[in-house]
Amino acid sequence: MKSKKVVIEVANLRIERDNPILDRIDWRVEAGQHWTILGANGSGKTSLLSALTGYLPPTEGEISVLGQTYGRADWRELRTHVGIVSSSLHQLMDGHETALDILIGGLSAQIGYWGEIAPADRKKAVAALKKIESEYLRDRPWRFFSQGERQRVLIGRALIARPKLLILDEPCAGLDPVAREHFLQFIERLARNRSAPTLVLVTHHVEEIMPVFSHVLILKAGAVLTAGHKHAVLTSGGLSRAFDARLRLSRARGRYAVRVTPRAEVVI
């Protein structure tokens, strides 16, 4: 049986500064899988992303991304094959730049693109706008985008360089319920495209785990609580341990919801 191509391989990863940040993380992502990283605040989600992208060097263990191993490869070059969408990028964008400008800047990983635009680059940007279903934003300045439109354009900026891995770091932060649902449906359509890269979604919320996401990694206190296929990993008990609360998980039509079960009231 032919083995699947490995996209991410993390083995015995430990990161310490003054205190342990990540402790003995083992994680493997194969081609054809889309993963969600889930956990409470302080569980290690952001630190794991920083380690994957080379901004937080390991104390022990090994990290391989797209066949390249940290410490044996040029991580700056590797980053050109990894797209990252994070709300932290919003404040770096120039308010006057149009969607087309922003996407063209993604070809050279620039923010605040300037200079003459080659016809071939313009054509790629127009095609990327179509792919993210945002052609109407072509000439609109960034300052007039809604939060959801900004997230779509940042995804387009990441996709224009044709990455093999796309990391979505809490992309629904700041979206109202309607905008969040529209955005999640967009992610679902994007991920089902045959040319889509491997997706890794980082979130606190099980409601954001769309049907296309096949696997879940749950972190707690810098360690792996559980990892695997979502139907096996997402349980009321597992989530209760992850968030230190009594949670009741439900699933309908491929989507998840969670309810906090009140503790018994204390009678005084």
Secondary structure, DSSP 8 states (H G I E B T S, - for coil): -----EEEEEEEEEEESSSEEEEEEEEEEETT--EEEE--TTSSHHHHHHHHTTSS--SEEEEEETTEETTTS-HHHHGGGEEEEEGGGGGGS-TT-BHHHHHHHHTTT-SS--S---HHHHHHHHHHHHHTT-GGGTT-BGGG--HHHHHHHHHHHHHTT--SEEEEESTTTT--HHHHHHHHHHHHHHHTSTT--EEEEEES-GGG--TT--EEEEEETTEEEEEEEHHHH--HHHHHHHHTS-EEEEEETTEEEEEE--------
